[in-house]
């Protein structure tokens, strides 16, 4: 397989606002910080070849010595490898984890991931699953559609939300992202267009690129989804499908209202466009549950729904599902042969228990998240009064913060130096967009979150002051 190469133009866009004037941090180190952040975020794929030093220096407007020194630092840290005839190739240091020690800096606090740790109900679910497991040991354990009992439970939950569903309209997959990859494999080919919310879930962007498709962004407005813009984009680009997050959108926290759901369902039928709706956050509402699923307004079988237990229950369980027409499910089962032979039986049995007990523990989880949201919001307003909270989430796990200056990338890179990993806005957009935005989860205990924000405060103040001084000198 040919090694993937990142072009200098693409890399420049990904780096965004990496270089800050009038700072004591050497330019080579700023460049190294920016590249390291791209690798850690996943925006710069692993095992991909960077442009040559001369080409990159010209694209970035810096000296070749600056580029060479930055790349040498990343090689020393284990983020790049030099290969004969291939130049610098991206990699991760051996043993690096999502929450990992940085050399000489202690443990990293990961604020780039919006997810919760397992609650006591997870241990109980697996204990019950082990008790139920012997009944299934007489079979091969291979079931590409998933256990009928789990599919029936999920179908009943859809019916209770206003979307009548049969078990044969459900396929169990290894998480919603795996399900999206399976849908892309069935419905798209290289070069096909996929319309999406903008910003969006970064791993969905990665999946679209991994399928060799072209992401076509449609920006969310201050009021929410731009149905006219979505219709115009579909008419102009003829996409194979659209990917939308209707319930407590990641990263903005918005929830699509009923009228918008009706309009999108009608548009999907009118334009014969398949719409994939990601409902990963649907159970994490605070005051009022979201409207019925978007597919409840679909009379033409154009809407495919993705679900997951990752946010509702625990990410480590890796259980998701696809809800679609029985014909689409049958096609997905056939194409799944090329990927895997089904989801683990033990995890499915644990999921059955969690669904049956959800009404006993999800209300407490929602209350906790509501309290965390409020405490985190107050801390942000107090510590960073110049940051703008764009939407108060009615559910979900995170804030979408608008910064007064386009400093997201350099701020995130600088935060790594004190052992805090944050989600810079460009991670959630195409072509380096959203330099003025950050996503901050409110999943930490309030005291931990406040402590993290207080540690970030001096870095932000220094960057903002540096930029102001530079602009004043430039004007003069």
Phi, psi and omega in degrees: 000133180293140181288139181287140180238134176264120181288158182295325179294314179297319181294322178298317178295319180295322181294329178059225186271062186280335189256121177247126177284166173054044175231154181284347179286122181303151183299321181298324180287324175298319179294317178297319179298318180295317179292320179300318179298319179297321180291315181294324179289337185089001178287335173253107188299148175290152179061031175251149185268131178278159175299160177295161184301315182295316180296317182292321179299318179294317181295323183270349180072034178232173181284157178295327178298320178300314180296315182299319180292320179296315180294324178296320178298317180293328175293318179298326181277350178094013180265348177224151173232144176262125180236140182304121178079358182241354180070221183265127183241134184288148179199177173246145176302146181302129177084001181292133178242174179300320173245105193222160176285138171261144185306118175074009186236002182080196184282147178273133173269116187268103173256014179268349182248126178261094181199162181249152172288166181290140174267176181299336181294336180291315178300318180296322180296318180289326176298316178294323180296321179295325177293322182279342188300319184307330180298337185257357185286346177282351179257176179288337183086354177272125177207100188289341177266338181109161181301132179304323181297318179291319180297325179292319178298316180294319178299320179295324179293321175297317180299321180293337179268004176101014180233092179305130186215141174256156182300331180284358174264009182238138168233133179273133181229175184270062181099157182296324180295319175299320178297319179296319177299322179294319178296316178300320180295325181283317194256348184235166174223172181305132178090349179292152181264142176232114178283144183211159169300154177218110010286176181207178177295122188297327180289335173292319175302316180298319180296319179298315178294322180296334176274007181061030176261168180251121178283131179244105186279143171236115188292140170283140178266177177297334180271348180128226186278135179266090184294326177293317178295323178295316179297317180296320180295319178296318180295324184277331188250346181048061182288158174285328176199169175238145179241118183230149175244101190274331188251109178053062187312136176259111023252359193279341181083003182288154175236126184289131181279171186298315182300320179293321178298318178297315181298319181290320178298317179295320179294320178299318179292317183294320184263358182057043180255130174284130179245124176261120182251120180270114181254029185305325185263008194299330182278349188263054176267156186255309183250319182222140177294156180290168176298172177305157179306149180302326180294343178293341180259010185257118178254007188237009181055040179261352186249125177252134184248131175257134175230165182202150172266002186298317180270322181291321186247283182195131182298330183291349181281331178053054174240124174223182180203161175239133175246121182205185176296155180301326179293318178294319179299318179299321178292321179295322178298318180296315183285339179295338178308330184276355184245305180202178184250019177125178181263152182301136183296318183299317179296322179294321178294321176296322180295322178301313179300317182294319177298319181291334181257002188303321182293345180271332183242337180295322177302320178295322178294320178296317178299316180298314181294323177299316179295318177297317179302312183295316181294318179294319178299317178295320179295319178298314181298324182284315187276326181234072184295342179271357175276146181248123174276111190287320181217136172275110186299134174272000179182184179091204191226002189206162172263147171248109190257131173264123180273152178287346181221151181282074186237017188300313184294311182292328177295314179297320178295320179292325179297327177303328184292341177250014174082027177234126180255123181236161183267098178292146184308318182300341176297336186257009183226173178264143173057040173075020180287168173070040175292345180263014186229152172227149168253125179238116177287150175249039182273341179285158170301142184308320180294322177293319181294316178299317179299320178295317180296321179294327176290329180281338186305309181299325179294315179297314181300320180294317180295315181296319180294319179300317181293319179299317179296319179297317181294321178297317179294322181295318179295317179296000000 
